[in-house]
Amino acid sequence: IVDKHWQTLHPDWFVNKLKKVYPNWREIIEANNQKPPMWLRVNTQKNSLETYRTLLATQQMETQVTSHPQALGLTQPTAVQNLPLFAEGGVTVQDLHSQWAGLLLQPQNHEVILDACAAPGGKTTHILELAPQADVMALDVEENRLQRVKENLARMQQQATVVCGDAANPQAWLDKLGKSAVCFDRILLDAPCSATGVIRRHPDIKWLRKEADIEQLVTLQGQILDALWHYLKPNGVLLYATCSVLAEENSQQIERFLQNTPDAQLVALDLPPDVLERNQSAVGFQHKTRKQKPRKDPNAPFIREKLELPEGHNKLLLHSCCAPCSGEVMEAILASGIEFTIYFYNPNIHPLKEYLIRKEENIRFAQKFGIPFIDADYDRQEWF
């Protein structure tokens, strides 16, 4: 029950939800009623943090640093036009906690990465700062908001595939792009949420957001999580983040997902001790999950410590219809040094979507190792 003698300037339903989860709920309310700080993310491809901080100091702009290697907090907010090198992509305005998402995702060059619900593009550009040669796709359901993503990419001199689509229906926009077989190494899902964690920056949320909205948002978040998970590669990473402080949208959402997703494994967040200490009671921080590889089948053919062919044979035609080429079968064959060809076909026992995904994996594997690849129809018996 809300203490009516203490003025919260927040709706009762929201305060009651906070009290159930946070021992320090009064501190959260008080922070929400303060002016928001202005944080910058320094593009360390262009300048070091200290170099840019010195540049700001020459213009009488005082800053503070944290354990985040790219973040600077301005003591006094200013217009972006006053920030040195802003137009050249040397710095971006982004809240401190949002800046952790890119680091926690740990993007790598040459990976295929999805930034879901990407607008206005702060996290997209951060991913490309950390992995300039990554193949990044920026997705959002609102076309007009994607214009901001394009503007930010242009300012940062970066390239990404920008696509309008529903994150809960990946097949539709992947088909539109002609990439129906694509799977992602990493997915950043900044899920649509109640935005109850950014009230001091958007105080109207306190009165625009209704308690009845939460259940609908939780349902939508679950639908997006489940849909995108199917497009994550084995051993891939999905980082789930919201701007909400409500347990239903964060810890409880992830608990439900883990219970219903056997191949998902929760991964500890690699955060500095000071950040973990400040957020030890938080339920609205990021959650990181990894897709586990399929368990090894002891009865599967070719999966052995050493693969050998019968005497007098030195070539192998690998008959592939579903198993991804990055699995134990391929690893065993490569280790053996045997010359082989991939013969790929669809025996009409797998759904088309799964067949296309597996085919794309086989093609990438063949190209990587220079292995002959035959794309054959399932009834071409003359190959056998």
Secondary structure, 3 states (H helix, E strand, C coil): CCCCCCCCCCCHHHHHHHHHHCCCHHHHHHHHCCCCCEEEEECCCCCCHHHHHHHHHCCCCCEEECCCCCEEEECCCCCHHHCCCCCCCCEEECCHHHHHHHHHHCCCCCCEEEEECCCCCHHHHHHHHHCCCCEEEEEECCHHHHHHHHHHHHHCCCCCEEEECCCCCHHHHHHHHCCCCCCEEEEEEECCCCCCCCCCCCCCHHHHCCHHHHHHHHHHHHHHHHHHHCCEEEEEEEEEECCCCCHHHCHHHHHHHHHHCCCEEEECCCCCHHHHHHCCCCCCCCEEEEECCCCCCCCCCCCCCCCCCCCCCCEEEEEECCCCCCCHHHHHHHHHCCEEEEEECCCCCCCHHHHHHHHHHHHHHHHHHCCCEEECCCCCHHHC
